[in-house]
Amino acid sequence: MSIQEDAGEVLIYAYNEYTNKGEGVNEARILEETKWDRERLRRAVTYLNDSNLVRMNFFLGGNFFIQRPYPLGIAMVENEKEFQRNFNLEVGVPGLFKFSWGATER
């Protein structure tokens, strides 16, 4: 997958955690869920951060925490055409997304 596609998957994951549980997500949890290597994940979240799509905290040692998607990130996830145009990924059936790592989210 490309950095852009990885970023789209992380954005959807962060969006789902925020909307379903009201919480953010840390690096360790994303790494555990995705089984990606750390550098792949960091490239994806750097893309999201630089694009102002998520609110993030960075800590000493390079760890991060995604607090929540910004309004632009939320708008992209909630608009299938916009999301596909920006991340080259299809959400599929409204509200359903199949992650490359095997999970399915509503």
PyMOL commands that place a pseudoatom at each C-alpha (Angstrom):
pseudoatom trace, name=CA, resn=MET, resi=1, chain=A, elem=C, hetatm=0, pos=[0.000, 0.000, 0.000]
pseudoatom trace, name=CA, resn=SER, resi=2, chain=A, elem=C, hetatm=0, pos=[1.020, 3.601, -0.468]
pseudoatom trace, name=CA, resn=ILE, resi=3, chain=A, elem=C, hetatm=0, pos=[1.594, 6.110, 2.332]
pseudoatom trace, name=CA, resn=GLN, resi=4, chain=A, elem=C, hetatm=0, pos=[-1.617, 7.815, 1.273]
pseudoatom trace, name=CA, resn=GLU, resi=5, chain=A, elem=C, hetatm=0, pos=[-3.646, 4.581, 1.489]
pseudoatom trace, name=CA, resn=ASP, resi=6, chain=A, elem=C, hetatm=0, pos=[-2.074, 3.660, 4.844]
pseudoatom trace, name=CA, resn=ALA, resi=7, chain=A, elem=C, hetatm=0, pos=[-2.957, 7.140, 6.116]
pseudoatom trace, name=CA, resn=GLY, resi=8, chain=A, elem=C, hetatm=0, pos=[-6.560, 6.644, 4.993]
pseudoatom trace, name=CA, resn=GLU, resi=9, chain=A, elem=C, hetatm=0, pos=[-6.805, 3.411, 6.940]
pseudoatom trace, name=CA, resn=VAL, resi=10, chain=A, elem=C, hetatm=0, pos=[-5.339, 5.003, 10.070]
pseudoatom trace, name=CA, resn=LEU, resi=11, chain=A, elem=C, hetatm=0, pos=[-7.744, 7.928, 9.717]
pseudoatom trace, name=CA, resn=ILE, resi=12, chain=A, elem=C, hetatm=0, pos=[-10.747, 5.593, 9.555]
pseudoatom trace, name=CA, resn=TYR, resi=13, chain=A, elem=C, hetatm=0, pos=[-9.427, 3.616, 12.536]
pseudoatom trace, name=CA, resn=ALA, resi=14, chain=A, elem=C, hetatm=0, pos=[-8.950, 6.808, 14.589]
pseudoatom trace, name=CA, resn=TYR, resi=15, chain=A, elem=C, hetatm=0, pos=[-12.377, 8.102, 13.490]
pseudoatom trace, name=CA, resn=ASN, resi=16, chain=A, elem=C, hetatm=0, pos=[-14.069, 4.862, 14.565]
pseudoatom trace, name=CA, resn=GLU, resi=17, chain=A, elem=C, hetatm=0, pos=[-12.339, 4.828, 17.943]
pseudoatom trace, name=CA, resn=TYR, resi=18, chain=A, elem=C, hetatm=0, pos=[-13.293, 8.459, 18.522]
pseudoatom trace, name=CA, resn=THR, resi=19, chain=A, elem=C, hetatm=0, pos=[-16.931, 8.140, 17.423]
pseudoatom trace, name=CA, resn=ASN, resi=20, chain=A, elem=C, hetatm=0, pos=[-17.611, 4.712, 18.959]
pseudoatom trace, name=CA, resn=LYS, resi=21, chain=A, elem=C, hetatm=0, pos=[-15.640, 4.952, 22.209]
pseudoatom trace, name=CA, resn=GLY, resi=22, chain=A, elem=C, hetatm=0, pos=[-14.982, 8.667, 22.592]
pseudoatom trace, name=CA, resn=GLU, resi=23, chain=A, elem=C, hetatm=0, pos=[-11.264, 8.101, 22.877]
pseudoatom trace, name=CA, resn=GLY, resi=24, chain=A, elem=C, hetatm=0, pos=[-8.100, 8.510, 20.917]
pseudoatom trace, name=CA, resn=VAL, resi=25, chain=A, elem=C, hetatm=0, pos=[-5.576, 5.882, 19.995]
pseudoatom trace, name=CA, resn=ASN, resi=26, chain=A, elem=C, hetatm=0, pos=[-1.873, 5.500, 20.715]
pseudoatom trace, name=CA, resn=GLU, resi=27, chain=A, elem=C, hetatm=0, pos=[0.948, 4.177, 18.593]
pseudoatom trace, name=CA, resn=ALA, resi=28, chain=A, elem=C, hetatm=0, pos=[1.224, 0.862, 20.460]
pseudoatom trace, name=CA, resn=ARG, resi=29, chain=A, elem=C, hetatm=0, pos=[-2.457, 0.061, 19.949]
pseudoatom trace, name=CA, resn=ILE, resi=30, chain=A, elem=C, hetatm=0, pos=[-2.320, 0.806, 16.223]
pseudoatom trace, name=CA, resn=LEU, resi=31, chain=A, elem=C, hetatm=0, pos=[0.845, -1.276, 15.835]
pseudoatom trace, name=CA, resn=GLU, resi=32, chain=A, elem=C, hetatm=0, pos=[-0.776, -4.162, 17.708]
pseudoatom trace, name=CA, resn=GLU, resi=33, chain=A, elem=C, hetatm=0, pos=[-3.917, -3.963, 15.565]
pseudoatom trace, name=CA, resn=THR, resi=34, chain=A, elem=C, hetatm=0, pos=[-2.248, -3.537, 12.176]
pseudoatom trace, name=CA, resn=LYS, resi=35, chain=A, elem=C, hetatm=0, pos=[0.943, -5.599, 12.670]
pseudoatom trace, name=CA, resn=TRP, resi=36, chain=A, elem=C, hetatm=0, pos=[2.700, -2.939, 10.556]
pseudoatom trace, name=CA, resn=ASP, resi=37, chain=A, elem=C, hetatm=0, pos=[6.312, -1.997, 11.194]
pseudoatom trace, name=CA, resn=ARG, resi=38, chain=A, elem=C, hetatm=0, pos=[6.817, 1.227, 13.139]
pseudoatom trace, name=CA, resn=GLU, resi=39, chain=A, elem=C, hetatm=0, pos=[8.246, 3.213, 10.221]
pseudoatom trace, name=CA, resn=ARG, resi=40, chain=A, elem=C, hetatm=0, pos=[5.298, 2.398, 7.966]
pseudoatom trace, name=CA, resn=LEU, resi=41, chain=A, elem=C, hetatm=0, pos=[2.904, 3.615, 10.636]
pseudoatom trace, name=CA, resn=ARG, resi=42, chain=A, elem=C, hetatm=0, pos=[4.929, 6.754, 11.314]
pseudoatom trace, name=CA, resn=ARG, resi=43, chain=A, elem=C, hetatm=0, pos=[4.925, 7.688, 7.630]
pseudoatom trace, name=CA, resn=ALA, resi=44, chain=A, elem=C, hetatm=0, pos=[1.128, 7.339, 7.577]
pseudoatom trace, name=CA, resn=VAL, resi=45, chain=A, elem=C, hetatm=0, pos=[0.535, 9.427, 10.715]
pseudoatom trace, name=CA, resn=THR, resi=46, chain=A, elem=C, hetatm=0, pos=[3.031, 12.049, 9.574]
pseudoatom trace, name=CA, resn=TYR, resi=47, chain=A, elem=C, hetatm=0, pos=[0.950, 12.370, 6.400]
pseudoatom trace, name=CA, resn=LEU, resi=48, chain=A, elem=C, hetatm=0, pos=[-2.219, 12.800, 8.496]
pseudoatom trace, name=CA, resn=ASN, resi=49, chain=A, elem=C, hetatm=0, pos=[-0.567, 15.297, 10.826]
pseudoatom trace, name=CA, resn=ASP, resi=50, chain=A, elem=C, hetatm=0, pos=[0.994, 17.342, 8.022]
pseudoatom trace, name=CA, resn=SER, resi=51, chain=A, elem=C, hetatm=0, pos=[-2.385, 17.404, 6.246]
pseudoatom trace, name=CA, resn=ASN, resi=52, chain=A, elem=C, hetatm=0, pos=[-4.073, 18.712, 9.430]
pseudoatom trace, name=CA, resn=LEU, resi=53, chain=A, elem=C, hetatm=0, pos=[-6.517, 15.797, 9.456]
pseudoatom trace, name=CA, resn=VAL, resi=54, chain=A, elem=C, hetatm=0, pos=[-5.888, 14.637, 13.048]
pseudoatom trace, name=CA, resn=ARG, resi=55, chain=A, elem=C, hetatm=0, pos=[-4.971, 16.203, 16.366]
pseudoatom trace, name=CA, resn=MET, resi=56, chain=A, elem=C, hetatm=0, pos=[-1.841, 14.496, 17.640]
pseudoatom trace, name=CA, resn=ASN, resi=57, chain=A, elem=C, hetatm=0, pos=[0.533, 14.577, 20.562]
pseudoatom trace, name=CA, resn=PHE, resi=58, chain=A, elem=C, hetatm=0, pos=[4.164, 13.551, 20.157]
pseudoatom trace, name=CA, resn=PHE, resi=59, chain=A, elem=C, hetatm=0, pos=[6.233, 12.401, 23.129]
pseudoatom trace, name=CA, resn=LEU, resi=60, chain=A, elem=C, hetatm=0, pos=[9.913, 12.007, 23.893]
pseudoatom trace, name=CA, resn=GLY, resi=61, chain=A, elem=C, hetatm=0, pos=[11.186, 8.873, 22.235]
pseudoatom trace, name=CA, resn=GLY, resi=62, chain=A, elem=C, hetatm=0, pos=[9.018, 9.480, 19.188]
pseudoatom trace, name=CA, resn=ASN, resi=63, chain=A, elem=C, hetatm=0, pos=[5.782, 7.866, 20.416]
pseudoatom trace, name=CA, resn=PHE, resi=64, chain=A, elem=C, hetatm=0, pos=[2.505, 9.521, 19.477]
pseudoatom trace, name=CA, resn=PHE, resi=65, chain=A, elem=C, hetatm=0, pos=[-1.154, 9.662, 20.437]
pseudoatom trace, name=CA, resn=ILE, resi=66, chain=A, elem=C, hetatm=0, pos=[-3.961, 10.562, 18.028]
pseudoatom trace, name=CA, resn=GLN, resi=67, chain=A, elem=C, hetatm=0, pos=[-6.475, 12.478, 20.133]
pseudoatom trace, name=CA, resn=ARG, resi=68, chain=A, elem=C, hetatm=0, pos=[-9.158, 12.844, 17.499]
pseudoatom trace, name=CA, resn=PRO, resi=69, chain=A, elem=C, hetatm=0, pos=[-9.747, 13.655, 13.849]
pseudoatom trace, name=CA, resn=TYR, resi=70, chain=A, elem=C, hetatm=0, pos=[-10.029, 17.347, 13.021]
pseudoatom trace, name=CA, resn=PRO, resi=71, chain=A, elem=C, hetatm=0, pos=[-13.230, 18.516, 11.273]
pseudoatom trace, name=CA, resn=LEU, resi=72, chain=A, elem=C, hetatm=0, pos=[-11.598, 18.129, 7.848]
pseudoatom trace, name=CA, resn=GLY, resi=73, chain=A, elem=C, hetatm=0, pos=[-10.634, 14.531, 8.681]
pseudoatom trace, name=CA, resn=ILE, resi=74, chain=A, elem=C, hetatm=0, pos=[-14.169, 13.792, 9.870]
pseudoatom trace, name=CA, resn=ALA, resi=75, chain=A, elem=C, hetatm=0, pos=[-15.630, 15.332, 6.715]
pseudoatom trace, name=CA, resn=MET, resi=76, chain=A, elem=C, hetatm=0, pos=[-13.396, 13.162, 4.546]
pseudoatom trace, name=CA, resn=VAL, resi=77, chain=A, elem=C, hetatm=0, pos=[-14.349, 9.936, 6.320]
pseudoatom trace, name=CA, resn=GLU, resi=78, chain=A, elem=C, hetatm=0, pos=[-18.044, 10.800, 6.187]
pseudoatom trace, name=CA, resn=ASN, resi=79, chain=A, elem=C, hetatm=0, pos=[-17.990, 11.662, 2.464]
pseudoatom trace, name=CA, resn=GLU, resi=80, chain=A, elem=C, hetatm=0, pos=[-17.222, 8.497, 0.492]
pseudoatom trace, name=CA, resn=LYS, resi=81, chain=A, elem=C, hetatm=0, pos=[-16.324, 10.288, -2.755]
pseudoatom trace, name=CA, resn=GLU, resi=82, chain=A, elem=C, hetatm=0, pos=[-14.042, 12.765, -1.006]
pseudoatom trace, name=CA, resn=PHE, resi=83, chain=A, elem=C, hetatm=0, pos=[-12.369, 9.940, 0.922]
pseudoatom trace, name=CA, resn=GLN, resi=84, chain=A, elem=C, hetatm=0, pos=[-11.790, 7.914, -2.237]
pseudoatom trace, name=CA, resn=ARG, resi=85, chain=A, elem=C, hetatm=0, pos=[-10.432, 10.969, -4.057]
pseudoatom trace, name=CA, resn=ASN, resi=86, chain=A, elem=C, hetatm=0, pos=[-7.980, 11.768, -1.245]
pseudoatom trace, name=CA, resn=PHE, resi=87, chain=A, elem=C, hetatm=0, pos=[-6.886, 8.276, -0.200]
pseudoatom trace, name=CA, resn=ASN, resi=88, chain=A, elem=C, hetatm=0, pos=[-7.586, 6.071, -3.218]
pseudoatom trace, name=CA, resn=LEU, resi=89, chain=A, elem=C, hetatm=0, pos=[-9.628, 3.726, -0.999]
pseudoatom trace, name=CA, resn=GLU, resi=90, chain=A, elem=C, hetatm=0, pos=[-13.292, 2.799, -1.171]
pseudoatom trace, name=CA, resn=VAL, resi=91, chain=A, elem=C, hetatm=0, pos=[-15.362, 2.741, 1.970]
pseudoatom trace, name=CA, resn=GLY, resi=92, chain=A, elem=C, hetatm=0, pos=[-17.797, 0.263, 0.389]
pseudoatom trace, name=CA, resn=VAL, resi=93, chain=A, elem=C, hetatm=0, pos=[-21.278, -0.238, 1.783]
pseudoatom trace, name=CA, resn=PRO, resi=94, chain=A, elem=C, hetatm=0, pos=[-22.111, 2.962, 3.713]
pseudoatom trace, name=CA, resn=GLY, resi=95, chain=A, elem=C, hetatm=0, pos=[-20.331, 2.827, 7.037]
pseudoatom trace, name=CA, resn=LEU, resi=96, chain=A, elem=C, hetatm=0, pos=[-18.417, -0.380, 6.282]
pseudoatom trace, name=CA, resn=PHE, resi=97, chain=A, elem=C, hetatm=0, pos=[-14.685, -0.539, 5.702]
pseudoatom trace, name=CA, resn=LYS, resi=98, chain=A, elem=C, hetatm=0, pos=[-12.444, -3.588, 5.336]
pseudoatom trace, name=CA, resn=PHE, resi=99, chain=A, elem=C, hetatm=0, pos=[-8.936, -2.834, 6.566]
pseudoatom trace, name=CA, resn=SER, resi=100, chain=A, elem=C, hetatm=0, pos=[-5.907, -4.298, 4.809]
pseudoatom trace, name=CA, resn=TRP, resi=101, chain=A, elem=C, hetatm=0, pos=[-4.977, -5.975, 8.092]
pseudoatom trace, name=CA, resn=GLY, resi=102, chain=A, elem=C, hetatm=0, pos=[-8.181, -8.014, 8.118]
pseudoatom trace, name=CA, resn=ALA, resi=103, chain=A, elem=C, hetatm=0, pos=[-10.458, -6.076, 10.485]
pseudoatom trace, name=CA, resn=THR, resi=104, chain=A, elem=C, hetatm=0, pos=[-13.846, -4.783, 9.364]
pseudoatom trace, name=CA, resn=GLU, resi=105, chain=A, elem=C, hetatm=0, pos=[-15.340, -1.615, 10.852]
pseudoatom trace, name=CA, resn=ARG, resi=106, chain=A, elem=C, hetatm=0, pos=[-18.789, -0.072, 10.734]
for i in range(1, 106): cmd.bond("trace and resi %d" % i, "trace and resi %d" % (i + 1))
show_as sticks, trace
zoom trace
